[in-house]
Amino acid sequence: MKEKPLIQVTLVSESNVSEVTCSFIATRRYADVIRANQSRFRLHFQLQNNLSFWKSYINGEWVEANDGERYEIKNPADGEIVRCVPNMKIEDCQKAIEAAKCAFHSKEWSSLFAKQRSQLLKRWYDLLIENVDEIAEVITAESGKPITEAKREVLYGSSFIEWFGEEARRIRGEIVPSPNNDREILVIKQPLGVAGLITPWNFPLGMITRKAGAALAAGCTLVVKPSSFTPLTCLAVTRLAEEAGFPKGVINVVTTKSARSVVEYMCNSPDIQIISFTGSTRIGKIIYGLCSKTMKRISLELGGNAPLIVFDSADLKNAVENAIAAKFRNCGQACTAANRIFVQEGIYKQFVDKFKTHVEDLSVGYGHCEDTQMGPLINEDLLNKMNEFVKDAREKNACILTGGEGLPHIGKLFFAPTIITEVPREAKVYAEEIFGPIAPIIKFKTEEEVLQKANETSLGLAGYFFSENLQQVFRVAKRLEVGMVGINEGIISTAFKAPFGGVKESGIGREAGHQGVDEYVDIKYRQRTMSSLLLSKAFINGKWVDAADCDMFEVCNPANGKLIGCVPNMKVEDCRDAIVAAKCAFSSKEWSCLVAKQRADLLKCWAILMKQNVDDIADIITAESGKPINEAKHEILYGSSLLEWFAEEARRVCGEIIPSPKKDRELLVIKQPLGVAGLITPWNFPLSMITQKAGAALAAGCTLVIKPSLFTPLTCLAVAKLSEEAGFPRGVINVVTSNNARCIGEYMCKSRDIQIISFTGSTNIGKLIHRLCADDLKRVSLELGGNAPFIVFDSADLKKATESALLAKFRNCGQTCIAANRFFVQDGIYDRFVACFKQQVEDLVIGFGCSEETQIGPLINEDQLTTISELVEDARKKNACILTGGCDVPCLGKLFYAPTIITKVPPEAKIYCEEIFGPIAPIIKFKTEEEAIRKANDTKSGLAAYFFTENLQQAFRVAKRLEVGVIGLNEGLISTAEAPFGGIKDSGIGHEVGRINEYINIKYICLGNLKVPVVYNGRKENQLSH
């Protein structure tokens, strides 16, 4: 019978003249060919790339050990030396700890806020992805892991950096209800300090990034001690972290062969606040004991003895394939590897036969070969352990069905994939963690029997079982005494969003998921006493179209009245086409079949395109709204950050499993997109109001019909063009430009094919929309007018208060719904505030938005100018004092109005009680806190408020009593992607930003009395995990 080639290796001539590919049979001829060609050829996988480093990394420098000693890193496949690295001792480790401690307190690291840490992590992630092949070569060379597995590990490991880069912005504290009215209880989260990471050899990249990503996201600094067998991978990813821009001392790597002394020093060091260790249970217990002396926090991910159970109802093909993956991935050298395979008697013979065939087909060989499925063991200790396991099983009359011996003709550390049946309970392979390519198979009769056997171990990391009986699925999953369960799945930690960790002696704490960051933060309780994008067509069903009747309307620059462009003046029939397109797209395969990650990628791409085109879009915003160019650019960056945020949120729309009152039921809550969302957006923030709504709706899975303001449709068309370039399927985003706002808005509200209307604008129009949507109980999200109070108490920081007042009032020429509308200043600070504020207002630069120096542009239209003029004239008639401004500036242009301060404002003046929406600042003096709060709340609106005080008791007291949805406390700019935005009273319904709940339906599913087995046809992701 012809022998099947087992290993393929590429040999490259030193002269690069020829390349020869040879296939070798798993016989002694393999070694003979290698030796015969040693002088002419070198192994193709020898490290030649730029990530091959051989020095340690301390305080931002690549350094040798203090005593100059080095040690060899050998390839376990052939015993050849790969590199030599520093063999560092305690004095070197001490320097690394000192560097990490200094970096933790340094301005370069400690002053970074969450988003900046997030950006560093995301840059590191990008570099890891760019260097997948080079890093994989390093992993394969020093661990023997097959190159395909190594590449998957790089992708899997880098996903942790991406995930924790996102989680950095989600580390939130709490405000806990206090039993006393004059107190607030705050719970805040702060980074622990220096984290000591001790990582294993079996996943030399994934275990570093899983720990380091979480620690860095939290704000910790690192001392990493990689395994003595695989330090090169750690040095390679550290080189990329350096390139990503992490400040010096934040990441430090100590390579050493003196693991015991270095680890003991780390555990005893008072300057390290947490030790995170992945490795054997025996070593984990030693570390636990060492850390107890300083009450150091520990995160231990230790050994496993995972059961893999195959019930009679299992899909045989799926069970066999997943058992292969769960057992022989990385040559069985994984703590989550299936250790004991229990197969029910009804399916036992079929399973064993198919499993044996698959195992004997496994390709064993050198890791650099793309066909190799299993490489060598890491060292001689493990090889001896495998031989002892097999010998013990033989002596106890177990059956060695296949394998059971080393493969010295391939290499010293290769061991054949092995199946052992008829395994008695007293055999070592039954009771001990194997950590190698040996699969003991045990027959069982009943579910109760197998659960008792599976749980009969001191370890509890992972468990696997295969069943098509839905009731059994939930029953067995609950009873397995492990931290992670794979149901009809053999690779369980592909989900970096899920917590990873065990119970019993398999460890303490959780890695990955949002829980991963919790290991590295202190929870502190405080109780305190108080261009080319200028388009002229609308966008419907992926096409740029004119109105059906070809009608157009003009868009003019409010600064000079000049025509910018013309856009379609669409009517009801055009709007109907857009709604039909959105409805079809919502149900289409191209959109509805996208998973959350794919929607997130589209949103991220859209955000990137916005930032790449920031100058062109800013020119359009400035041209059609008059907004200063610097503010326009800031709006684009803010608007794109909303897309980035919702891209991350798309992957966090999670359902729930609710505890059932009955044993034969499971109660599920799932979240689904509403359908078509109608977005009606204003002119004052023509980009960010679109991304604020569209980002949330698209993240949820909705499709869109957008009706932008008739004054600023060009910005909407520009960003729609970029969404097309980003790759959104046709019909997902539709833009209807129209001068007939009333009829289009009314049609959208009454259309049964639109499931939600999201509107930002005046309270009067919002109320009309609410009434129109009532007929078919359409969901509405209304962000309406504001009449924001701005309160300055005597204790306020005057400089901070006046600077923030300037921003809160005059940004965008005062044309924002959260603009400070009424300034209440306490009598003790009143005169100083008014004088300082007046000086700053008079220094404001008014002019055309295209100038970089301009701080205030024009009003949007003549109606706004008329309103502002009437408000000032009314104040004059009622004996208010026009302190500065109070008139238009025709020398600049028709719609320019001077920034104005009005004092001595009587309660009957219109500027006292109406929303201004322009550059007028009425200042009212008050005496007491009670008076200020009463006056501030004396309005039907309740969107935003600002107040300034250095009295902490007063801060919490006033914040509670102000009747608004958003508060700036000693802050004048309050909008951010992370926080919910919305008002109370007449200022709206619902909240935008922060979460995407406005655009999802919550569905409750009761699973009960399901007697028929359920077959799942979910696609298994081909990712590598620990």
Buried (B, 14 or more C-beta within 10 A) or exposed (E): EEEEBBBBBBBBEEEEEEEEEBEBBBEEEBBEBBEEBEEEBBBBBBBEEEBBBBBBBBBBEBBBBBEEBBBEBBBBBBEEEBBEBBBBBBEBBBBBBBBBBBBBEBEEBEEBEBBEBBBBBBBBBBBBBEBBEBBBBBBBBBBBBBBBBBBBBBBBBBBBBBBBBBBBBBBEBEEEEBEEEEBBBBEBBEBBBBBBBBBBBBBBBBBBBBBBBBBBBBBBBBBBBBBBBBBBBBBBBBBBBBEBEBBBBBBBBBBBBBBEEBBBBBBEBEBBBBBBBBBBBEBBEBBBEBBEEBEBBBBBBBBBBBBBBBBBBBBBEBBBBBBBBBBBBBBBBBBBBBBBBBBBEEBBEBBBEBBBEBBBEBBBBBBBBEBBBBBBBBBEEBBEBBBEBBEBBBEBEBEBBBBBEBBEBBBBBBBBBBBBBBBEEEBBBBBBBBBBBBBBBBBBEEBEEBBEBBBBBEBBBBBBBBBBBBBBBBBBBEBBBBBBBBBBBBBBBBBBBBBBBBBBBBBBBBBBBBBBBBBBBBEEEEEEEBEEBBBBBBBBBBEBBBBBEEBBBEBBBBBBEEEBBBBBBBBBEBBBBBBBBBBBBBEBEEBEEBEBEEBBBBBBBBBBBBBEBBEBBBBBBBBBBBBBBBBBBBBBBBBBBBBBBBBBBBBBBEBEEEEBEEEEBBBBEBBEBBBBBBBBBBBBBBBBBBBBBBBBBBBBBBBBBBBBBBBBBBBBBBBBBBBBEBEBBBBBBBBBBBBBBEEBBBBBBEBEBBBBBBBBBBBEBBEBBBEBBEEEEBBBBBBBBBBBBBBBBBBBBBEBBBBBBBBBBBBBBBBBBBBBBBBBBBEEBBEBBBEBBBEBBEEBEBBBBBBEEBBBBBBBBEEBBEBBBEBBEBBBEBEBEBBBBBEBBEEBBBBBBBBBBBBBBEEEBBBBBBBBBBBBBBBBBBEEBEBBBEBBBBBEBBBBBBBBBEBEBBBBBBBEBBBBBBBBBBBBBBBBBEEEBBBBBBBBBBBBBBBBBBBBEEEEEEBEEEEEBEEEEEEBEEBBBB
